[in-house]
């Protein structure tokens, strides 16, 4: 009857047996199994106890009963009882595959992958065709990092059960870990052909498509996973992140040779991201991450009511539990203006995400030159290298022996070739694991390793965790504390990190005597473009802000619109590549009595094209809490005055440091009211604007901000001091 699926009739039969023989072990066991399948664990337990007593009394085998007890104990999360039951099975039937399998599952549950491997191998030795055991063996090997061996052990299971969804899912995971996104995608699609709404397969498919660069398809896969599990906050968060990544990738793609292709080829990605993050926040309101992601997406969309509400919710999470507060470091510096909250957020993220650093390397100083390494994934035609290339070239080779550790691809650019020639030693570490890269760096016996990424895209922070150098510093890449014990010092200056700001940083501050941001005095400066060619009126007063969209905050936009109302010949020139943000800005301008035509949107452009058009601006506008960094020095290099407001964190003080080093301290304001009044004064006194422009254009080569040689000498002295004073003891 059971074989025919008539469980009700089978239950009746076993109850009849018990009516005749009340302590029949087999009937008691069968009824207990029925209760267990139905989820009635409390009812199953006494039946199994009776079955065990009866079997012992009758001197019958107890092994099947102990297996059932083990299964029931696992269901009740009683690991100790389950292990005891499996041991009883093995005592009666040594090597029993079900018991070995069960013990393997328990070992996996407790994180002992090696013990799990031994148990699963034991099960397979007795049952070579046990598909489940082979799959779990692969899982145990994967947990130990033996990815290729996991693939080998899984192959027979895949051959035996090609329609098995769990096996296909595991095969996709293994392939993805091997770096084979194509095979992972094929396994996912094979599994989805059997189970189209399998959330795990859809999520893994999303990761595989993302790895292969198919970001729009990846977003669709993550979206399908979220729809399949609508109550799972993590899946909605993954969907939102995929939409954001696809949106931002379109902007980057538009910078390349195919820049004529429309940025908005995939519509409504930001809207989908905001909706997904909103779902995640509603499902998990006590978590900081969904609120932070929602706030950031809304900032990109210039959807300020949504961003303001999400930022308030994020701050509430810090108020509720500061000790456990954490969010993405880049979001922390963009969203949080309170330096204490910002440090807590970054420190929490580092603690939860990054590996614990190992003991400091013990490397003695060798020779008369300081051995300095630079670690980055930006050694190509990248904004960071537009700033730093001259610095590398200006190193005094009699004092400094320089090493580059490049974890990025060779883009074949002139910048890449220039960088390779600037360093005494060059190592491509892109294909190396973190451990292998750390060994390579350690073998070079550095005195100081300078990380140029921090908490930004492409970082290899886990290399620092292995302590390949005795002194490890962060410079330039991340505008805030790293809050990670593998970083011994943070390079700044007295404006971005004033003397009273030590509490904002988890690491010691190393201050340069000039602006911390290096600039390349050899960077090209093309002639100014024609205004008509870049879309701004010839006779207009052009107020420009080419910061990324998420930096455009409501208080500053309101000031800019106020000035537009007061200055009828003024236009606001922005770089806003997101379609939804352009729509929102135009609508917001009209709601504030400013014609939408007075906001001009600059298209995506190459760096050279951008510098040429930037020279058409009359003044560059900064904002808070995350102000102009490279975009600020771009403006000053182009001869455009930068109006800034000193913020409360590193990310908000960079503009002040740039202006100080460009000898235009008058353009540094101390409050919103001061900022608004200074902007009005500049717009009313056009001669003063011209004076600032002439100063920047005529004094460019003599300004401290652009004196690469002097900066490099100061940087070298700082490195010497760090090597002598920050050696770990």
N, C-alpha and C positions, 0 to 999 in steps of 0.2 A: 504493500500500500504506500509506503514511503517512496518507493521507486517510481510509483505512478503519480506522486505528488499529492496523494490524498492523506494529508497530515491529520485531519480531524478523525478519520477512521482509524489511523494508526494509533492516535492517542487513546481512543476508546478501547482498542485492543489491549494496549499496555495497562490501562486501568482495570480491565477485566482480569488480566494476569495477576495484578496486585490484589484484586478482590479474592482470588483463589490462594495466592502466595504473597502475603503482605510485604515480605522482605526479599522479593526477587531482585537480585542485583542488576540484571540486565534491564528489566522494566523500569526500575528506579532511575537508572542511568539515562534511558531513552526519554523519560518524562522530564528529567533535569535538562537534557539538551534542548527539548522543545521550549522549556521556559527560558533558557539562556538565549535561544534564537529570537524569542519574543521580547527580549530585554528585561524579563522579570527575574533579575539576578537574585533578589531576596528569596524568591520561591524556589530557585534552582539549588541554592546552597544546602538547605536541609535534606533535599532529595539525594544530593551527592554524598552527603555525610552518611545517610542511611545505606546507600549503595555500597560505600566503602566498608562499613561495619559488616554488612551482610556478606560481601565477598570474602572478607577475612574469616568470618565465622564458617563459611562454606569452603574455605581454602581454595577459592577461585582466583584467577588472575585479577589483579587490581590495576594493571597498567592502563586500560582504557578509562578507568574512573579517574586516575591521577591526571591523565591528559585533559579530561574535562574540567577537573579542579584547576589545573594550570590555566586553561582558557578563561575560566570564570574569574580567577584571580587577576589575570591581565585586564579583563574588562573592568574590574573594580579598581585598577591601578595599584594593586597590592603586589609589587614586584617581588618582595621577599617570599610571599606565599607561593607565587608562580614558580620562582626558582626552586623552592623546596619540592613542589609537585613534580617538576621536570626531573629533578634528581631522583625522585622515587621511581619515575618511569625508567630512567637509565639503570637504576639498580636492578630492576626486574628484567629490562630488555636493553642491555648495553648497546650503545650506538644507535638507538632508535632514531630514525631521521626526523620524525615530528618533534621529539624532545630537543634534539640538537638544533633544529630550526627555531623552535620556540626560545631556547636559550640565546641563540644568535640575535633574535629580535629584541630580547631584554637587554643584551649587551649594547646593541645599537641605541636603544632608548636611553641608556645611561652614558652614552658617549664613548664607550670602549670598543672602538672599531676593530682593533686587533683581535680581541677575544671573539667578537662577532664573526670575523673572518674564519677563525678556527672552527667555530661551531657550524657555520654554513658549509665549510669544506667537509666536515664530518657528515653532514646530512647528504651532501652530493656523493660522497664515497659509497654510501649505502643505496642512494637513488640517483644515478647519473642523469636521469631525465627529469629531475625535479626542477621545473622552470622557476618556481618561486624562490627556491634556495639559490639558484644561479643568479637570479636578479638581485637578491639581497646580498649575495657575495660581492657583486659588482658595486652595490651601494656601500658596503663596508670598505672596499678598496678605494672607492672614490673619496670617502671620508679621510682616508690616509694619504690622499694625494697621488695614489698610483693609478692615474687616469688611463694610461695605455693598457695596463693589466686588467683594469675594470672592463675595458672594451673587449679584450680577448675573452674574458670569462663570461661576458654577457652574450657573445655571438651565438653559442648553442641555444640559449633560451630564445633569442630572436628568430632563429631558424625553426625551432620547434613550435613557437607561438607567435607568428607574425601578426596576428590579429589582436594580440593582447595589448590593451591600452596601457596598463602600467609598464609593461616591458618596452613598448614604443616610447613612452615618456622618459623612462630611464635612459634608453639609447640616445634620445635627443639631448638629454642633459650631459651624458658622457661626450657626445660629439661636440657639443658646445664648449665643454671644458678642454677638449683637444684643439679648439680653434677652428673646427670644421663647421662653419655656419650652414653651409649648403646641405651637408648630411643631416644636421640637426633639423633643418627645415623639412627635409624629406620625411624624417621619422615623425615629426609633429603632424604633417599632413596625412600620413598613413594612419596615425592614431585617430585623428579627427574625422577621417572617413568612417570610422567605426563609431566614434562618440563625438559628434560635432560640437557639443556644448561643454566639453571637458575643460574646466577653467585652468587646470595645471598645464595641459598641452597648449592652450591658447597663450598663456603667459610665457611659456618657454619658446613658443613660436615667435612671440613678440621680441624676446631677447635675441633669438637667432636672426631675425630680419634686421634688427637694430645693428647687430654685429656685421652684417653684410652691407650695411649702408642704406637699406630700404626703409627709411624712417617713416614714410607715410603708411606703408603696409604694416610696419611694426605698431604704429599707433592704432590702426584698425584692429590688429590682433589683441592688443591690450584692452581696447574698448569692448571687444567681444567677450573677453575674460571677465571684465567688470559687469557686463550685462548678465553673464552666466552666474555670477556670485554677487548680487546687488547689495548684500549686507556685509561685504568684506571691505573694510576701509583701505587695507593695503593694496588691493587690486585697483581701486579707484585712484589711489595715489600714483600707482605705476602708470595707469592710463593718462593721468594728467601730465606726468613727467614726460611720457612719450610724445604727447601733443606739443608740449613746450619745446622739446628737443627738435621735433620736426619743423616747428615754426622758426626757431632760431637758425636751423641749418639752411633753410631757404634764404635767409638773409646772407649767410656766409657764402652760399653758392652764387648769389647774385654779384659778389665781389669779383668772381673769377672771369675767365674768358667768355662765359655764356651769360654775361651780366644783362644782356638784353631780355632774357627770359623773365617773365613776371614774378615778382616776389610772392604774390598771393595766389599762386597756382593751386594751393590746397586751402580752401576757404575755412574760416571759422575755427582754426586750430586753437587760438587763444580762448575763444568762447568755450570750446569743448574742455580745455584745460581748466578754466575757472569753474565750470560746472562739475567736473570730476573732483577737483580739490574741495569744492563746497560739499559734495556728497561725502567725501572722506572726513571732513571736519564735522559734519552732522552725525556721522556714525561713531566718531572717536573724538568728541569734543575735549577730552582731557589731555590729548596729545598735542604737542607743539607743532609737529611737522606739517599736518594738513593746513593749519592756519598760516604758517610761514609760506608754504607753497601758494596758497590762495592769494595772500597779500602780494607776493612777487608777480604772479601772473596778472593780477589786477593792475599792478604798477605798469607792467608792459603794455597793458591795454588802455592806460590812462582812464581806468574805471575807478576813480578815486573814492566814491562811496563804499565800494566793495573792499578796496584796499584798506581804507581807514578802519572799517569794522573788523577785518581780519587782523590788522595790526593790534587793535585793542584786545582781541581775543588772545593773541600771542603774548602780549604783556601780562594778561591775566594768568596765563599758565606760569609765568615766572613768579608772580605774586603768590600763587598757590603753592609752588614747590620749587624754590630757587635751586635747591641742592641737586635736583634731578633734571633741571631745565636744559634743553639742548635743541639746537636747530642748525641747519646748514650754515657753515661759516660765511659764504658769500651772501646768503640771505640776511645773516646777522648784521654784516656791515652795511647792507643796503637799507634795512628796515629799522634797525634799532639805534636810536640816537643817544641812549643812556649808556655810557661806557661800562658801567658795572654790569648791566643786563647783557650787553654785547659780549663781555668777557665770559660771563657765566654760560652763555649760549655756545660759544666756541669751545670753551673748556669741556662742557658736557658732551658736545659732538665728538671731540678728539678722544675723550675717555671711552665713549661707547663704540667708536668706529675704528680707531687706529690700534695697531698691535703695540703691546708694551715694549718699550725700548730695552735692548740688551745692555750689558755692562759696557762702559766706555772703552773704546779702543786704546791700546797702549802703544803709541807710536812715538819714537824719539825724533827730535829735530835732526835733519840730515843736510849737511852742506851749509853754505852761507846764504842761500836764497830761500825765501819763504815759498813753500809749495802750496799753491792755492787751486782748488778745484771749483768749478761751477757746474751745477746740476740743473738741467732744464729740458723741457720738451718743446721749447720755442726757438731752437737754433735754426731758424729759417726766415722767410720773409714775413715777419711778425712784428707787431707794435713794440713789444719789449726789446727786440733786437734793433729796431730803428732808434731806440734810445741808447742801447748799450754797446753797439758795435765799436764805436770810437773808444770807449773805455777799455775794452779788451786790447785794442791796438796800442793804447797809450801806456800799458803796463811797462814798467821799467824792467827789462829782462835781466838787468844786473842784480835786481833785488827780488823779483817775483818770477817763479816758474809756474806757468799757468796750464791748467788741465781742463778740458771741456768734456762733459759727460752728457751726450745727446741722446735723449730717449724719444726723439721724433723722427719722422721720415725725412729723407733728403728730397727737398722739393725742386732741386736743380736750379735754384735761383742764384742770382749774383750775390745776394746777401749770404747765402749758405757758403759760397766760395770765399767770400770776404771773411767770414767768421772762422772758417777752417785755417786760413792763413794767419789769423790774429793770435791763435793759441800755439803754445809750444808743443802741446800734446792734445790729441783728439781721440775720444773713444765713442763709438756708436754702441749704445747699450739698449737700443729699442727691443732687440730680440732676446735680451737676457732677462731671466727672472730677477725678482728683487734681491734674492740671495746671491745670485751670480753677479749681479751688478755691484752689490756691496763688496763682494770679494775682489772684483776688478778695481774698485776705488781704493780699497784697503791696501792692495798690492802696490799702489802708487805712493804710499807713505806720505800722505798729505799732512800739512800742518793745519789747514783750515779748509772746510768744505762749505761753499756758499750755495744754498738752495734758492732758486729764482722763481719757484712756483707757489710754495705754501699751499693754501687751501683753494687752488684754482684748477681748472680743467687740465688734465694731463699730468697731474702731480704724481710723483713716485715717493711719497712720504715713507712708505714701508722700507725703502732703502735706508733712510736716515735711522729708522728704528734699529737697524743692525749695527749702528755705530761704526761706520767705516773710517771715520776721522776723529781725532781727539777733540776738535772744536768744530761745531756745526752751527752755522748762522743762517738766518733768513734775510733776504734783501729783495725789495722792489715788487715781487709778484703779488703779494697779498697785503691789503691795507688794514691790517689789524693784528692783534696778537695771534700767534700760532697755538699757544696753550698746549704744547706737546713737549714732553720731557726730553725728546731727542733733539730739540732745538735749544742751543745754549745761549743764543743772543739774537736780538732783533735790531737791524740797522735803521736808524731814523735820523732826525735832526731836531733842533730845539723848538721848531715851530709845529711840526706835525706831532711831536711828542715833547711838549713842554716839561719843565722840571717837576711840575706837580702831577704829572700823568703816569708815574711809575705803576700805580695801582691798576691801570688799564691793561697792563701787559703781564703775562705770566712769566716771561723771560726777561733777563737783564737787557737794558737799552744801551745801544752803542750809538752815540750821536755824532754825526758829521758836522763840521763847522759851517757848511753851506747846505743848500737845499738837498735833501736826500735823493731826489730824482736826478739821475744822470741824464745828460743830453749829448747828442752827437753833433759836434760842431761842423762835421763834414756832410751832414744830411742835406740833400738837395732842396732848394727852394725855387719852385717854378714861378714864372711870371704870373701875375694876377690874371684870372680869366675875365672875359667880358661879362658884365652883369647880365646882359640879355641872353648870354649863352647858358647861364646857370639858373635862370628863372626868377631873378629878383629885379625890381624896377631900377632903372638907371639913377634916378634922382631920389630914391627913398633913403631913409635912415634905417639901416639894416641891423637889427638886433638878432644875434645868432646864438643858438645853443646846439652843438653837435654831440652832446652827451647821449649815452644810450637812453632809450625811452623810459626805463624803470627809474632813472634818476630825476625825471620831471615830476616834482612833487607839487601838490596843490598850492601851498602858500606862495611859492615862487611864480607859478603860472598866473596866479591872481595878480601879482605885482606887475608882471609883464603885460597882461591885458589892460590893467589900469593905465600904464604908460602908453599903450597903443591908443586908448581912447583920448588921452591928452595930446598925443603927437600924431596928427592926421597923416603925416608923410612917412610914418614908421611902419615897418613890417617885421614880423617875427619869423625867423628862418630856422627851421628845425630839421633834424634827421630822425624821422619816425618811419621805419620801414614796415611797421605792422598796420595793416589796413584798418582793423578795428580801432586802433589807437588814433589814426588819422580821423576817422569818423567821429570818435568821441571828442577829440580836440576841436574840430570844426563846430560841432554842436555846442560844446561848452563855450566857445568864443561867442557864438551868436546869442547864447543865453545871457552872456555878459556884455551885450551891446557892442560887440566887435564883429565886423563883417568877416565871414570865413575866408574870403579871398586875401585877407591881410596876414594869414598864416601861410607861409610858403614851405613846402616840404621838399627837402633835398633828396635826390635818389641815392641809391648805393653807388659808390664810386671807388676807383682804385686810390691808393694813397697819394699818388702824384696828382691825380685829378682833384682829390679832396683838398690838398694843400693849395692848389691854384684857385679853387673856388672860395676857400676860406679867406683869402686875401680881399675878397669883395665885401666882407663884413665890416661894419663900423665898430662894433663892440661885441665881445663874447660874454655870454651870461652863464654864471655858475649857479648851482643849486645845492641843497642839503637834503638829507644827511650824508649822501655819498656824492661828493662833488667831482669836479674836473680833475683828471690826472694826466694821462697822455693827451687827451683833447685840450687840456689847458696849456700844456707846453707847446702843442701844435699851434694854438692861436697866437701865443706870444712870439714864437718863431716866425709866424707869418706876418707879424707886425700889427696884430689885432689886440687891443687892450682887453684884459680879462677882469670883469667885475665879479668879485667873490665875496663870500660871507664866511667868517671863521666859525667852524663847527665845534662840536663837543667831543668828537672822536678823530682818530687818525684820518679816516676816510673823508672827513669833512674839513680837514685843515690843510690839505695838499695845495689847494688853490692859493691860500695865504702864503705858503712857503714858496710857491712858484713866483708869485708877484713880488715877494721880498727879494728873491734872487734876480728878478728882472728889473729891480730898482723902480718899481711902481707901487710902493706900499700904500699910496693914497687909494688904490683900488681894492684894498682889503677892508671890509666893513665888519662890524661886530654884532649886528642884530638885524632882524628883518626890516625894522623901521629905518635903520641906517642904510641898509642895502637899497630900499625903495627910494629914499631921498637922494642917495648918490646917483642912482640911475636917472632920476628926473633931472638932476643937475647936469649930468653928462649930455642928456638929450637936448637940454635947453642951451647948453654952451658947447656948440659944435667945434669951436676953436680949441677947447680943452681936449676934446676927443682927438683932434688932429695933432695936438701937441704930444699926446701919449703915443699915437701912431708913429710920429716922426722919431720920438725917443727910441722906440723899439726897433725901428728900421735902421736908424743911423748908428745905434750903439750895440746892435746885435752881437757883433764879434767881441765886444768888450764886457758884456754882461756876465756876472758869475754863473747865471743859469746855464749858459752855453759854453763855459770854459771847461772843455772836457779834460784837458791836460791837468789843470789845477784840481779838478774833482778827483781825478785818478790818483794824484799824489796824496790827497787827504784820505782817500779810501784805502790806499796801501798802508798809511800810518795806522788807520783804524784796525786793519787786519793784523798788523804786527802787534798792536796792543792786545787784540783778542787772543792771538796765539800765545802771548806771554802771560796773559792774565786770566784766561778762561779755561786753561788746561784742567781737565777733571783730575781730581786727586783720589 
